[in-house]
Amino acid sequence: MTKQIWFYDNDHKNAPNSDNESIKFIKIPEIGSNKELADMSWDHYKNWDNNENEDYPHYNGISNYFFNKVSKVAKFNDIMKMELYDSYSGIQEPHVTELNQNVNEELVSAIVFDWDRTLTKIEGIYEPIPKYFDSIINYLKHLEEHADNPSKRFPGITSLGEKGFIDYLFHNNTDETPEEIGKRSKLIGKMIKDLQDKNIPTFILTNNKTALKPEGKKLFKLIIDGLLEPGKINFPIDHILFNKYNTKQTIGLVPPEYRCGKEAMIMQDIMQLIPEEMKPTPTPTPRPRPRPRPRPRKPVPAPRSRRSLGLGPVVGGSRKLKRKSKRLSKNNKKSKRLSKNNKKSKRLSKNNKKSKRLPKNNKKSKRLSKNNKRKTKKL
């Protein structure tokens, strides 16, 4: 067994090539695609007010704890009813147990996490993000009091508090009490802290365009650092990367040797950030044996026409067959003409030879005439 980069993502489209031995892909479950999630959320929101049950839960499990914490009059309470929350998604305890076992066996080179619906259980993150802020509370206040665009205000969101907002992004759909609400946040926080304590390089690679901006990366870092008590996690901001192949300008520029943009990012960008001694060591692929050379085949005789084979014309056949048969018959006629011409040329050559013999015969006739003259003189 060799070291590999463990890559967690909920979208199967981000899986690397199956023959890439440097990456081990772990598919995180999901309720559906982004569009399917949005459609289901909107349908549920439209039916919310028609339901007589006051404790009508969100179709995919936003905990009533948060609805009770935020005032029912507040706009954010209404936003939660159409939240893109996926109860199926997110890294869970079995994933963490499996990862820890393989880390202890020194089979893990580095870890790469997707953000939306892999670390968190929600698709996306709230914007706008202030350019200058130093805490999550300041970020939440900016969302609530945003003066430039009133439609982007989130009245009531600050009532969650810093820890409550983090728990809101990470909680499971079965969590109801305050103790249960923060259980998954602690699970993810402890997992990241243990990886850092064991010097395992850990990265976040996301298609979320928030990570394109410095303030977006800073928000991701504050959220990860806030999973546990202050000072326990210090996530490096340069380990938060946006998939650069997920823009309109670069979506078709993925190198051909990679299946998707995230695989290219891991093999090209993240690989450079991994220390040399921690880089994956895939088993070398055996060289294929040279194939034996094929034996030379006997030349295939040229096709003959049906007429030359003693067969009749094609009846009811396709036009292509008829055309072929006509071409073949024409070629056969040409070959017959050529053969006749060859015979004629042979005859001509024989006649030429005979004509060459004639002058010799003429010489003989001259000799005979001389002899006859001599004989006549003697007489």
C-alpha positions in Angstrom: 0.0 0.0 0.0 1.2 3.5 -0.8 0.4 7.1 0.3 -2.5 8.9 -1.5 -4.2 12.3 -1.5 -7.6 11.8 0.0 -10.2 13.9 -1.8 -13.8 14.4 -0.4 -16.5 15.8 -2.6 -20.3 15.4 -3.0 -20.3 15.9 -6.8 -19.3 12.8 -8.9 -18.4 15.2 -11.7 -15.3 16.2 -9.7 -14.0 12.7 -9.4 -10.5 12.1 -10.9 -9.6 9.6 -13.6 -9.9 6.0 -12.2 -6.3 5.2 -13.2 -4.9 8.2 -11.2 -3.3 6.4 -8.3 -2.2 9.6 -6.6 -5.8 10.5 -5.6 -8.3 8.5 -3.6 -11.8 9.9 -4.2 -14.5 9.6 -1.4 -17.9 10.5 -2.7 -20.1 12.2 -0.1 -23.9 11.5 -0.4 -26.2 14.2 -1.6 -30.0 14.7 -2.1 -29.5 15.8 -5.8 -27.9 18.4 -8.0 -27.9 22.1 -7.2 -30.9 22.7 -9.5 -32.8 19.8 -8.0 -32.1 21.0 -4.5 -33.2 24.6 -5.4 -36.4 23.3 -7.0 -37.4 21.2 -4.0 -36.6 24.0 -1.6 -38.8 26.5 -3.6 -41.7 23.9 -3.7 -41.5 23.5 0.0 -41.5 27.2 0.7 -44.6 27.7 -1.4 -46.4 25.0 0.6 -45.2 26.2 4.0 -48.0 28.6 4.9 -50.7 26.1 3.7 -49.6 23.5 6.3 -51.6 23.6 9.5 -48.9 22.1 11.6 -46.9 24.9 13.3 -43.9 22.6 13.7 -43.8 21.7 10.0 -40.1 20.9 9.5 -38.1 21.9 6.5 -38.4 19.1 3.9 -34.7 18.4 4.2 -34.3 19.0 7.9 -33.4 22.5 9.0 -33.7 22.1 12.8 -36.6 23.8 14.6 -34.0 25.0 17.1 -33.0 27.8 14.6 -36.6 28.8 13.8 -37.2 29.2 17.5 -34.0 31.2 18.0 -34.7 33.7 15.3 -37.9 35.8 15.6 -40.7 34.7 13.4 -41.1 38.3 12.2 -37.5 38.6 11.1 -36.7 38.2 7.4 -34.0 35.6 8.1 -36.7 33.3 9.6 -38.4 33.4 6.2 -35.1 32.8 4.4 -34.5 29.6 6.3 -37.7 28.2 4.9 -36.1 28.1 1.5 -32.6 27.3 2.6 -30.5 25.1 0.3 -29.9 22.6 3.1 -29.1 19.0 2.2 -29.8 16.5 5.0 -28.1 13.7 3.0 -24.8 15.5 2.6 -21.8 16.2 4.8 -18.8 14.3 6.2 -20.1 12.1 9.0 -18.5 10.1 11.9 -17.8 6.9 9.8 -15.8 9.0 7.3 -13.7 10.5 10.1 -13.1 7.0 11.7 -11.9 5.6 8.3 -9.7 8.6 7.7 -8.0 8.4 11.2 -7.3 4.6 10.7 -5.5 5.3 7.4 -3.6 8.3 8.7 -2.3 6.0 11.6 -1.2 3.5 9.0 0.6 6.2 7.1 -1.4 5.8 3.9 -2.6 9.4 3.7 -0.4 12.0 1.9 -2.7 15.0 2.2 -6.4 15.8 2.5 -8.5 17.9 0.2 -12.1 18.9 1.2 -14.8 20.4 -0.9 -16.7 23.2 1.0 -20.4 23.2 0.0 -22.3 20.1 1.1 -19.1 18.3 2.1 -17.7 20.2 5.1 -20.9 22.2 5.5 -24.4 20.9 4.8 -25.6 24.0 2.9 -25.1 25.0 -0.7 -23.5 28.4 -0.9 -22.7 31.2 1.6 -24.4 34.5 2.3 -23.2 37.6 0.5 -22.1 40.5 0.4 -19.0 40.0 2.4 -17.4 43.1 3.8 -13.9 43.9 2.6 -12.6 44.7 6.1 -13.8 42.6 9.0 -12.1 40.6 11.8 -14.8 38.4 13.2 -17.9 36.5 12.1 -20.1 38.8 14.2 -18.9 41.8 12.1 -19.8 39.8 9.0 -23.3 39.0 10.3 -23.8 42.7 11.2 -22.8 43.7 7.7 -25.5 41.3 6.3 -28.1 42.6 8.7 -27.4 46.3 8.2 -26.2 46.4 4.6 -27.3 49.8 3.5 -26.2 49.8 -0.2 -28.8 47.2 -1.3 -31.8 46.7 1.0 -32.9 43.5 -0.8 -29.6 41.8 0.4 -30.3 42.6 4.1 -30.8 39.7 6.5 -32.7 41.0 9.5 -32.5 38.6 12.4 -29.3 36.8 11.4 -27.2 38.3 14.2 -29.5 36.6 16.8 -27.8 33.3 15.9 -24.5 34.6 17.3 -21.1 33.5 16.0 -21.2 29.9 17.4 -24.9 29.6 16.4 -24.1 30.6 12.8 -21.3 28.0 12.5 -23.6 25.3 13.9 -26.3 26.4 11.5 -24.0 25.7 8.6 -22.8 22.3 10.0 -25.7 20.8 12.0 -27.4 17.5 11.1 -31.2 17.4 10.4 -31.8 15.2 13.5 -30.3 17.7 16.0 -32.8 19.5 18.2 -31.2 20.3 21.6 -28.3 22.8 22.0 -25.9 19.9 22.8 -26.9 18.1 19.6 -26.8 21.2 17.4 -23.0 21.7 18.0 -22.1 18.0 17.8 -21.1 17.9 14.1 -19.2 21.2 14.3 -17.0 19.7 17.0 -16.6 16.5 15.0 -15.3 18.4 11.9 -13.2 20.7 14.1 -11.6 17.9 16.0 -10.8 16.0 12.7 -9.0 19.1 11.2 -7.1 19.7 14.5 -6.0 16.0 14.6 -4.8 16.2 11.0 -2.8 19.4 11.8 -1.3 17.8 14.9 -0.1 14.8 12.8 1.4 17.2 10.2 -1.0 16.1 7.4 -1.4 18.9 4.9 -5.1 19.8 4.7 -6.7 21.9 1.9 -10.1 23.3 0.9 -10.8 23.2 -2.8 -14.1 24.7 -3.8 -16.2 25.8 -6.9 -17.7 28.5 -4.6 -16.7 31.8 -6.2 -16.5 33.4 -2.7 -13.1 31.9 -2.5 -11.9 34.0 -5.4 -11.8 37.1 -3.2 -9.4 37.6 -0.3 -12.3 38.5 2.0 -14.1 35.2 1.0 -11.0 33.2 1.9 -10.8 35.1 5.2 -14.5 34.1 6.0 -13.8 30.4 5.3 -10.8 30.6 7.6 -12.8 32.3 10.4 -15.5 29.6 10.1 -13.0 26.7 10.3 -11.1 28.3 13.2 -14.4 28.8 15.0 -15.3 25.1 15.0 -13.5 24.7 18.3 -12.4 27.0 21.1 -10.3 30.0 20.1 -6.7 29.1 19.4 -7.1 25.4 18.8 -7.3 25.6 15.0 -5.2 27.9 12.8 -6.1 27.0 9.3 -3.6 28.4 6.7 -5.4 30.8 4.4 -3.2 29.8 1.4 -4.6 26.3 1.7 -8.1 27.6 0.7 -8.2 27.4 -3.1 -10.8 28.2 -5.7 -11.1 25.9 -8.7 -9.7 28.2 -11.4 -11.1 25.9 -14.1 -14.7 26.8 -13.0 -15.1 30.1 -14.8 -16.5 30.9 -18.2 -13.0 31.8 -19.5 -11.2 28.7 -18.3 -13.9 25.9 -18.2 -12.6 24.5 -21.5 -8.9 24.7 -20.6 -8.6 21.6 -18.4 -5.5 19.7 -19.6 -6.5 16.6 -21.6 -4.7 14.2 -19.2 -7.2 15.1 -16.4 -10.9 14.3 -16.2 -12.0 17.5 -14.5 -10.7 20.9 -13.2 -10.4 19.8 -9.6 -8.2 16.9 -10.6 -5.9 19.3 -12.5 -5.9 21.7 -9.5 -4.8 18.8 -7.1 -2.1 17.5 -9.4 -0.7 20.9 -10.5 -1.4 23.5 -7.7 -1.9 21.5 -4.5 0.9 19.1 -5.3 3.3 22.0 -5.1 2.2 22.9 -1.6 2.7 19.4 -0.2 6.2 18.8 1.3 8.4 16.5 -0.6 8.4 13.8 2.1 4.6 13.8 2.2 3.9 13.6 -1.5 2.0 10.5 -2.7 3.9 7.5 -3.8 1.7 5.6 -6.3 2.9 2.2 -7.4 4.5 2.3 -10.8 2.3 0.9 -13.5 3.8 -2.2 -15.2 5.0 -1.7 -18.8 2.8 -3.5 -21.3 4.4 -6.4 -23.0 5.3 -5.9 -26.7 2.8 -7.4 -28.9 4.0 -10.1 -31.4 4.2 -8.9 -34.9 1.3 -10.1 -37.1 2.1 -12.6 -39.8 1.9 -11.2 -43.3 -1.5 -12.0 -44.9 -1.9 -13.5 -48.3 -2.9 -11.0 -50.9 -6.7 -11.0 -51.4 -7.7 -11.6 -55.1 -9.5 -8.7 -56.7 -13.3 -9.1 -56.8 -14.8 -10.6 -59.9 -18.1 -9.6 -61.6 -21.1 -11.8 -61.4 -21.0 -12.3 -65.2 -17.4 -13.6 -65.1 -18.5 -16.0 -62.3 -21.3 -17.3 -64.5 -24.0 -15.6 -62.4 -26.9 -13.5 -63.5 -27.4 -9.9 -62.8 -28.5 -8.8 -59.3 -32.3 -8.7 -59.1 -33.8 -6.3 -56.5 -30.4 -5.4 -55.1 -29.3 -2.0 -53.8 -28.1 0.7 -56.2 -24.7 0.5 -54.7 -24.4 -3.2 -55.6 -25.6 -2.5 -59.2 -23.1 0.3 -59.6 -20.3 -1.9 -58.3 -21.3 -4.7 -60.7 -21.4 -2.3 -63.6 -17.9 -1.0 -62.8 -16.6 -4.5 -62.5 -18.1 -5.5 -65.9 -16.5 -2.4 -67.5 -13.2 -3.3 -66.0 -13.5 -6.8 -67.3 -14.3 -5.5 -70.8 -11.2 -3.3 -70.6 -9.1 -6.2 -69.5 -10.4 -8.3 -72.4 -9.6 -5.5 -74.8 -6.1 -5.2 -73.4 -5.6 -9.0 -73.7 -6.7 -8.8 -77.4 -4.3 -5.9 -78.0 -1.5 -7.9 -76.3 -2.2 -10.8 -78.6 -2.1 -8.5 -81.6 1.2 -7.0 -80.5 2.7 -10.5 -80.1 1.6 -11.3 -83.7 3.2 -8.1 -84.9 6.4 -8.9 -83.2 6.5 -12.3 -84.8 5.8 -10.7 -88.2 8.7 -8.4 -87.5 11.0 -11.3 -86.9 9.9 -12.9 -90.1 10.6 -9.6 -91.9 14.1 -9.7 -90.5 14.6 -13.1 -91.9 13.6 -12.0 -95.4 16.8 -10.1 -96.1 18.8 -13.3 -95.3 16.6 -15.2 -97.8 17.3 -12.4 -100.3 21.1 -13.0 -99.9 20.5 -16.7 -100.6 18.6 -15.8 -103.7 21.5 -13.6 -104.9 23.9 -16.5 -104.4 21.6 -18.8 -106.4 21.5 -16.3 -109.2 25.3 -16.0 -109.3 25.6 -19.8 -109.5 23.1 -20.0 -112.3 25.2 -17.4 -114.2 28.3 -19.4 -113.8 26.6 -22.6 -114.9 25.3 -20.8 -118.0 28.8 -19.5 -118.9 30.3 -23.0 -118.7 27.6 -24.3 -121.0 
